[in-house]
Amino acid sequence: MTKTHSEIKSAADLLVKICHDAATTSGWWHDLSMGEPVINRPHVIGEKLMLIVSEVAEAMEGHRKGLPDDKLPHRSMVEVELADAIIRIADLAGALGLDLGGAITEKLEYNRTRPDHKLDNRRAEGGKKY
């Protein structure tokens, strides 16, 4: 692992810990009335994934309309909603015990060598335009 990859992994691992600890402390991983953990309930992971999707959709809407964020008006809505999505992703990774930092570094390395990510191939007929 290169120094850069090590730094990315360390930063992602720290982000996962901070986000998941904050969500746990705020009670997002326990039933409010019973106090029981919700991680093993059948639909919880799906619900958490859809909350990530909703943050991305809000980012798109903010970008489409050029809106400032309503809670942090000195920032754009797209910026804050993307931050919300990252926070939710990091929280979920923490809850599931995923090595998000490791996955990010490996995926960056894989993408670096992908033929369909090379500029000439993207420009070619039938190449990935977006």
N, C-alpha and C positions, 0 to 999 in steps of 0.2 A: 504494500500500500504506500503510495506517495505521501509526502508531507501534506500536500493540498487535500488529498482524500482523507487523510487522518484528521485534519482540521475540520473538514466538512462533517465527517462522522461524529466527532466530538461535539460540534455545535448542534447537530441534529439530535444527538442523544440528550444534550442538556435541554434543548427546546422541548423534547418529548417529556422529560421529567418535570420541567416547570409547568407545562400546560396540563399534564395529567394530575399532578399534585394539586394545582389550583382548582380543577374541575372536581376532584375528589373532595377537597376541603369544602367546596361550595355545595356538596351533596348531589351532584349530577350522576353519580354512580350508585346511589342508594335510593330505595323507595322512601319518599318523604313521610308517609304515614306509618310504615312498618319498620323502617330503618334497615331493611334487608338489602344486600347487594342485588343489583339488577343485571349484572353482566351475563348471567346464564339464562335470562328470559329469552324466549325464541326470537322475538322481533327487535330486540334492543340494538343489535349491531346494524341491522337494516335501517332502523330509525336514525342512528348516528350517521350512517353513510348518506342518508337523504338530507340530513341537516347540513352536511358538507356541500351537497349539490345545491341546496337553497342559498348558501352563502355565495357560491359561484354564480348562480342566477342573479342574485342581488348585485354582484359586481358587474355583470353584463348590463343590467338595467341602468346602473349608475353611470357606466361608460357610455351607453347609448344616449342617455339624456344629459351627459356632462354635469352631473350633480355633485355637490359637496356632500360629505357625510353629515348625517343629522346629529350624531353624537360628538364627532370630532370635526367641526366645520372648517377647520384650517387644512383638512386633508380631503382628497377626493373620495367619493363613495367607492369607486373601484378599488382604490388602495386599501381602504379599511375593510371592505368585504373580503378581499383576498387574504388579508391578515386574519380575519375571522375563520376563513376556510383552513388556513394553515394551522391555526390554534386548534380547531376541531380535529384535523387530521392527526396532529401530534398527540392530542388527548386520546383519541381512539387507538393509536399505535401503542401508547402507554398502557391502556386498559387491556389490550390484547397481548402485551409483552412482545411486540414486534421490534425487530432491529431496523428501524426506519433509516437511521444513519448509514448502516451498512448497505441497505438496499439502494439508497440514493447514490452512494459512491460507486457501487457496482453498475447501476443503471447508467450513470454518467459515462463510465468507462466503456460500456457496451455501445452506447449511442455514438461515442467518438469514432468507433470503427464500422458503424453500419453503412453499407453502400447507399441506402435510401436517405441517409442524412448528409451525404456529400453534395456540395453545391452543384457540381456538374450534373449529377444524377437528378437532382431536384429540378434543374432547368430543362432537362430532357423531356421529350414527349412522353406523357404518362407518368412523369415524376411527381413527387409529393409537392404540391403548391402550398399547402397549409396543413 
